[in-house]
């Protein structure tokens, strides 16, 4: 599978609001690990970054986005040589470097502590110098840290700025940031901030799903509820623990009612979609539409090709290492040859028979003793030759000759 094919497929799926398919496609590609050995690590960096980007800017899953952005940073930090050219086609140095920087920028926005925020800035500065704006902002935040301002306040302010921008992408990124206050108890957000986070998170998730279904209607394609059902289920799971809080119980109950209605609507849409076989129908006027069935077939074909190529390369590499580690062995002698083991055995058996004959019928006593001694020696030699022939036959059989 080429990187271009992977990226274009994910972009097309996100463009048509097929979020579950996009996330599943990324995860299956990462799990398959079907890239050539030399490009395995840079390829995982690209795939995980795309997955994190989808979670952050399309599905509103800040937790999953953080995990994958962190994994990208860890992979690159483990092998800094990855930012050097792996080959002229494709040149990965610039790509991996840009992804590393973008991941650190995203982790700054999704940080859950001052330490995480400053660490991301330090890593970014190691690759490219920080801008004056970032340096000034860093000083302001350091001043807040010295004065004991809780980091939860910065998270709420950043999420509030996203909430002011009414767009599909900002609904997802705002939901990602508000979810941090709900998913990470270490932020120690006060009750009023938690209530605001619950309300805003529910609003943006509902908006995200609603706008996606409206988009499908605009392009005259039936809504596949399954592509958004996982988002609603994640939101319900995120909000439900706050039913136990005294100060958050009412707001959590109100939000869960809204999210449950959204979930029921999506389940109805999913059943209608599946019952009429719409998964094979392309929307009118859409040229780059990928039906789920052909997408799966195409992915499996690319995946199998990649795995087969990877196995062939691994086999060739193993054979090459074995050849380098094992000293060259002399060729096994042929069994049937005038000067081979069989030929020698025939000669020595003949000599043994002649000596045995003279040992029995020799004229003088001295000649008889010489013939008997030679017969015994030659018999021992015959035995050794037979053993040698058996050993050579065994080795030839193991070598497949």
C-alpha positions as CSV (number, residue, x, y, z in Angstrom):
1,X,0.0,0.0,0.0
2,X,1.4,3.4,-0.9
3,X,1.3,6.4,1.5
4,X,-0.6,8.4,-1.1
5,X,-3.3,5.8,-1.3
6,X,-3.7,5.7,2.5
7,X,-3.8,9.5,3.0
8,X,-6.2,10.1,0.0
9,X,-8.6,7.4,1.2
10,X,-8.7,8.8,4.7
11,X,-9.2,12.4,3.4
12,X,-12.0,11.2,1.1
13,X,-13.8,9.3,3.9
14,X,-13.6,12.4,6.2
15,X,-14.8,14.7,3.4
16,X,-18.0,12.6,3.1
17,X,-18.3,12.4,7.0
18,X,-17.7,8.7,7.1
19,X,-15.8,8.9,10.4
20,X,-16.0,5.4,11.7
21,X,-14.7,4.0,8.4
22,X,-11.8,6.5,8.5
23,X,-10.8,5.6,12.1
24,X,-11.1,1.9,11.4
25,X,-9.1,2.2,8.2
26,X,-6.3,4.0,10.1
27,X,-6.3,1.5,12.9
28,X,-6.3,-1.6,10.6
29,X,-3.4,-0.1,8.5
30,X,-1.4,0.5,11.7
31,X,-2.1,-3.0,13.0
32,X,-1.3,-4.7,9.6
33,X,2.2,-3.2,9.5
34,X,2.5,-4.0,5.8
35,X,5.3,-1.5,5.0
36,X,8.8,-2.5,3.9
37,X,11.2,-2.9,6.9
38,X,13.2,0.2,6.1
39,X,10.1,2.4,6.1
40,X,8.1,0.7,8.9
41,X,8.8,3.3,11.6
42,X,8.2,6.4,9.3
43,X,5.1,4.8,7.9
44,X,3.7,4.2,11.4
45,X,4.4,7.9,12.2
46,X,2.4,9.0,9.2
47,X,-0.5,6.6,9.9
48,X,-0.7,7.5,13.6
49,X,-0.5,11.2,12.9
50,X,-3.4,10.9,10.4
51,X,-5.4,8.9,13.0
52,X,-4.7,11.5,15.7
53,X,-5.7,14.3,13.3
54,X,-9.0,12.5,12.5
55,X,-9.8,12.1,16.2
56,X,-8.9,15.7,17.0
57,X,-10.5,17.6,14.1
58,X,-13.3,15.3,13.0
59,X,-14.6,13.0,15.8
60,X,-14.0,15.2,18.9
61,X,-12.0,12.5,20.7
62,X,-9.3,14.4,22.5
63,X,-8.2,11.5,24.6
64,X,-7.5,9.2,21.6
65,X,-5.9,12.1,19.7
66,X,-3.5,12.7,22.6
67,X,-2.5,9.1,22.8
68,X,-1.6,8.9,19.1
69,X,0.1,12.3,19.0
70,X,2.2,11.1,22.0
71,X,3.0,7.8,20.2
72,X,4.2,9.8,17.2
73,X,6.5,11.9,19.3
74,X,7.8,8.8,21.2
75,X,8.6,6.9,17.9
76,X,10.6,9.9,16.5
77,X,12.4,10.5,19.8
78,X,13.4,6.8,19.9
79,X,15.0,7.0,16.5
80,X,16.2,10.5,15.7
81,X,17.8,9.2,12.5
82,X,14.2,8.9,11.2
83,X,14.3,12.6,10.4
84,X,17.2,12.0,8.0
85,X,16.5,10.9,4.4
86,X,15.5,7.2,4.2
87,X,15.7,7.3,0.4
88,X,15.1,9.6,-2.4
89,X,11.7,8.2,-3.2
90,X,9.9,9.2,-1.0
91,X,12.1,11.7,0.9
92,X,10.8,11.2,4.5
93,X,13.0,13.7,6.3
94,X,10.8,16.8,5.8
95,X,7.6,14.8,6.1
96,X,8.6,13.2,9.5
97,X,10.0,16.5,10.8
98,X,6.8,18.4,9.9
99,X,4.6,15.7,11.5
100,X,6.8,15.7,14.6
101,X,6.4,19.5,14.9
102,X,2.6,19.4,14.2
103,X,2.2,16.6,16.9
104,X,4.0,18.8,19.5
105,X,1.8,21.8,18.6
106,X,-1.3,19.6,19.0
107,X,0.0,18.3,22.3
108,X,0.5,21.9,23.5
109,X,-3.2,22.5,22.8
110,X,-4.2,19.2,24.5
111,X,-1.9,19.4,27.5
112,X,-3.3,18.5,30.9
113,X,-0.5,20.2,32.9
114,X,2.1,22.9,32.8
115,X,4.9,20.3,32.5
116,X,3.3,18.8,29.4
117,X,2.9,22.2,27.8
118,X,6.4,23.3,28.4
119,X,7.9,19.9,27.4
120,X,6.1,20.1,24.0
121,X,7.4,23.6,23.5
122,X,11.0,22.5,24.3
123,X,10.7,19.6,21.8
124,X,9.4,22.0,19.2
125,X,12.3,24.4,19.8
126,X,14.8,21.7,19.4
127,X,13.7,21.2,15.8
128,X,12.9,24.8,14.8
129,X,13.2,28.0,16.8
130,X,10.0,29.2,18.5
131,X,8.4,32.3,17.1
132,X,8.3,35.5,19.1
133,X,4.6,35.1,19.7
134,X,5.1,31.7,21.2
135,X,7.9,32.9,23.4
136,X,5.8,35.7,24.8
137,X,2.9,33.4,25.4
138,X,5.2,31.0,27.2
139,X,6.4,33.7,29.5
140,X,2.8,34.6,30.3
141,X,2.0,31.0,31.1
142,X,5.1,30.7,33.3
143,X,4.0,33.7,35.2
144,X,0.5,32.1,35.7
145,X,2.3,28.9,37.0
146,X,4.3,31.0,39.5
147,X,1.1,32.6,40.8
148,X,-0.6,29.3,41.2
149,X,-3.2,29.6,38.4
150,X,-4.7,26.1,37.9
151,X,-4.0,24.6,34.4
152,X,-7.7,23.7,34.1
153,X,-8.4,27.4,33.6
154,X,-6.1,27.5,30.6
155,X,-7.8,24.4,29.1
156,X,-11.3,26.0,29.7
157,X,-10.1,29.2,28.0
158,X,-8.7,27.4,25.0
159,X,-11.9,25.3,24.6
160,X,-14.0,28.5,25.0
161,X,-12.1,30.1,22.1
162,X,-12.9,27.1,19.9
163,X,-16.5,27.3,20.9
164,X,-16.8,30.7,19.3
165,X,-16.1,29.4,15.8
166,X,-19.2,27.8,14.4
167,X,-17.8,25.3,11.9
168,X,-17.6,21.5,11.5
169,X,-13.9,21.3,12.2
170,X,-14.1,23.6,15.3
171,X,-17.0,21.6,16.7
172,X,-14.7,18.6,16.8
173,X,-11.7,20.4,18.2
174,X,-13.8,22.2,20.8
175,X,-15.3,18.9,21.9
176,X,-11.8,17.4,22.1
177,X,-10.6,20.2,24.4
178,X,-13.8,20.3,26.6
179,X,-13.5,16.5,27.0
180,X,-10.1,16.9,28.7
181,X,-11.7,18.5,31.7
182,X,-14.1,15.6,32.0
183,X,-11.7,12.7,31.3
184,X,-8.7,13.7,33.4
185,X,-9.4,14.1,37.1
186,X,-5.8,15.4,37.7
187,X,-6.9,18.7,36.2
188,X,-9.0,19.2,39.4
189,X,-11.5,21.5,37.7
190,X,-14.1,23.1,40.0
191,X,-17.8,22.2,39.7
192,X,-18.8,25.3,37.8
193,X,-16.1,24.6,35.2
194,X,-17.1,20.9,35.0
195,X,-20.8,21.9,34.4
196,X,-19.7,24.3,31.6
197,X,-17.5,21.5,30.1
198,X,-20.4,19.0,30.2
199,X,-22.8,21.5,28.6
200,X,-20.3,22.6,25.9
201,X,-19.1,19.1,25.2
202,X,-22.6,17.8,24.7
203,X,-23.5,20.8,22.5
204,X,-20.5,20.4,20.2
205,X,-20.9,16.6,19.9
206,X,-24.6,17.0,19.1
207,X,-23.7,19.7,16.6
208,X,-21.0,17.6,15.0
209,X,-23.3,14.7,14.5
210,X,-26.2,16.9,13.4
211,X,-24.1,18.8,10.8
212,X,-22.8,15.5,9.4
213,X,-26.2,14.1,8.9
214,X,-27.3,17.3,7.2
215,X,-24.3,17.1,4.9
216,X,-25.4,13.6,3.8
217,X,-28.9,14.9,3.1
218,X,-27.5,17.8,1.0
219,X,-25.6,15.4,-1.2
220,X,-28.7,13.2,-1.4
221,X,-27.2,10.2,0.2
222,X,-28.9,8.3,3.1
223,X,-27.3,8.7,6.5
224,X,-25.3,5.8,7.8
225,X,-25.8,6.2,11.6
226,X,-23.0,3.7,12.3
227,X,-20.5,6.3,11.2
228,X,-21.5,8.6,14.2
229,X,-22.9,6.1,16.7
230,X,-19.4,5.5,18.2
231,X,-19.1,9.3,18.8
232,X,-22.4,9.4,20.7
233,X,-21.5,6.3,22.8
234,X,-18.1,7.8,23.7
235,X,-19.8,11.1,24.8
236,X,-22.3,9.2,26.9
237,X,-19.5,7.2,28.6
238,X,-17.6,10.4,29.2
239,X,-20.6,12.3,30.9
240,X,-22.1,9.4,32.8
241,X,-19.6,9.4,35.8
242,X,-20.7,13.0,36.7
243,X,-24.2,11.7,37.7
244,X,-22.5,10.8,41.0
245,X,-21.2,14.3,41.7
246,X,-23.4,16.5,43.9
247,X,-22.6,19.7,42.0
248,X,-22.7,18.1,38.5
249,X,-25.6,15.7,38.8
250,X,-28.3,17.9,37.2
251,X,-26.2,19.1,34.3
252,X,-25.0,15.5,33.6
253,X,-28.6,14.2,33.6
254,X,-29.7,16.9,31.2
255,X,-26.8,16.2,28.9
256,X,-27.3,12.4,29.0
257,X,-30.9,12.9,28.0
258,X,-29.8,14.9,24.9
259,X,-27.1,12.4,24.0
260,X,-29.4,9.4,24.4
261,X,-31.9,11.0,22.0
262,X,-29.0,11.5,19.5
263,X,-28.0,7.8,20.0
264,X,-31.5,6.6,19.4
265,X,-31.8,8.7,16.2
266,X,-28.5,7.2,14.9
267,X,-29.6,3.7,15.7
268,X,-32.8,4.3,13.6
269,X,-30.7,5.7,10.8
270,X,-28.4,2.8,10.9
271,X,-31.2,0.2,10.7
272,X,-32.8,2.1,7.8
273,X,-29.5,2.4,6.0
274,X,-28.7,-1.4,6.3
275,X,-32.2,-2.5,5.5
276,X,-32.2,-0.8,2.0
277,X,-28.6,-1.7,1.0
278,X,-27.6,1.9,0.6
279,X,-24.0,1.1,1.4
280,X,-23.4,0.4,-2.3
281,X,-25.0,3.6,-3.7
282,X,-22.9,6.6,-4.6
283,X,-24.3,10.1,-4.0
284,X,-25.3,12.0,-7.2
285,X,-22.5,14.2,-8.6
286,X,-19.8,12.8,-6.3
287,X,-16.8,11.6,-8.3
288,X,-14.5,10.4,-5.5
289,X,-17.0,8.5,-3.5
290,X,-15.8,5.1,-2.2
291,X,-18.5,2.5,-1.4
292,X,-17.7,0.5,1.8
293,X,-17.6,-2.9,0.0
294,X,-15.1,-1.9,-2.7
295,X,-13.1,0.0,-0.1
296,X,-12.8,-3.2,1.9
297,X,-11.8,-5.2,-1.1
298,X,-9.3,-2.6,-2.2
299,X,-7.8,-2.3,1.3
300,X,-7.4,-6.1,1.6
301,X,-5.8,-6.3,-1.8
302,X,-3.3,-3.6,-0.9
303,X,-2.8,-5.1,2.5
304,X,-2.2,-8.6,1.2
305,X,0.2,-7.3,-1.4
306,X,2.1,-5.4,1.3
307,X,2.2,-8.3,3.7
308,X,3.4,-10.7,0.9
309,X,6.1,-8.1,-0.1
310,X,7.1,-7.8,3.5
311,X,7.4,-11.5,4.0
312,X,9.5,-11.9,0.9
313,X,11.8,-9.1,2.0
314,X,12.1,-10.6,5.5
315,X,12.9,-14.1,4.0
316,X,15.6,-12.6,1.7
317,X,17.1,-10.7,4.6
318,X,17.2,-13.8,6.7
319,X,18.8,-15.8,4.0
320,X,21.4,-13.1,3.5
321,X,22.2,-13.0,7.2
322,X,22.5,-16.8,7.3
323,X,24.9,-16.6,4.3
324,X,27.0,-14.0,6.0
325,X,27.1,-15.8,9.4
326,X,27.9,-19.3,8.0
327,X,31.3,-19.9,6.5
328,X,31.3,-21.4,3.0
329,X,31.3,-25.2,3.2
330,X,33.3,-27.3,0.8
331,X,31.1,-29.1,-1.8
332,X,30.1,-32.7,-0.9
333,X,31.9,-35.2,-3.0
334,X,29.9,-37.4,-5.4
335,X,29.2,-40.9,-4.3
336,X,29.8,-42.6,-7.7
337,X,33.1,-41.5,-9.0
338,X,36.4,-43.4,-9.9
339,X,38.2,-41.5,-7.1
340,X,35.1,-41.0,-4.9
341,X,34.1,-43.0,-1.8
342,X,32.4,-45.7,-3.7
343,X,35.4,-46.1,-6.1
344,X,37.8,-46.3,-3.2
345,X,35.6,-48.9,-1.5
346,X,35.6,-51.1,-4.6
347,X,39.5,-50.9,-4.8
348,X,40.0,-51.6,-1.1
349,X,37.5,-54.5,-1.1
350,X,39.4,-56.0,-4.1
351,X,42.7,-55.6,-2.2
352,X,41.2,-57.1,0.9
353,X,40.1,-60.2,-1.1
354,X,43.5,-60.6,-2.7
355,X,45.3,-60.4,0.7
356,X,42.9,-62.8,2.2
357,X,43.5,-65.3,-0.6
358,X,47.3,-65.2,-0.1
359,X,46.8,-65.4,3.7
360,X,45.0,-68.7,3.2
361,X,47.0,-70.2,0.3
362,X,50.4,-68.4,0.6
363,X,53.5,-70.4,0.0
364,X,55.8,-69.5,3.0
365,X,54.8,-68.8,6.6
366,X,56.2,-65.3,6.4
367,X,54.1,-64.4,3.3
368,X,50.9,-65.8,5.1
369,X,51.5,-63.5,8.1
370,X,52.0,-60.5,6.0
371,X,48.8,-61.3,4.0
372,X,46.8,-61.8,7.2
373,X,47.9,-58.4,8.7
374,X,47.2,-56.6,5.5
375,X,43.8,-58.2,5.3
376,X,42.9,-57.0,8.8
377,X,44.1,-53.4,8.1
378,X,42.3,-53.3,4.7
379,X,39.1,-54.6,6.4
380,X,39.3,-51.7,8.9
381,X,39.8,-49.3,6.1
382,X,36.7,-50.8,4.3
383,X,34.6,-50.2,7.4
384,X,35.7,-46.5,7.6
385,X,34.9,-46.0,4.0
386,X,31.4,-47.5,4.4
387,X,30.8,-45.1,7.4
388,X,32.0,-42.2,5.3
389,X,29.6,-43.1,2.5
390,X,26.7,-43.2,5.0
391,X,27.6,-39.8,6.4
392,X,27.9,-38.2,2.9
393,X,24.5,-39.7,1.9
394,X,22.9,-38.2,5.0
395,X,24.4,-34.8,4.4
396,X,23.4,-34.8,0.7
397,X,19.8,-35.8,1.7
398,X,19.7,-32.8,4.2
399,X,21.0,-30.5,1.5
400,X,18.3,-31.7,-0.9
401,X,20.8,-33.1,-3.4
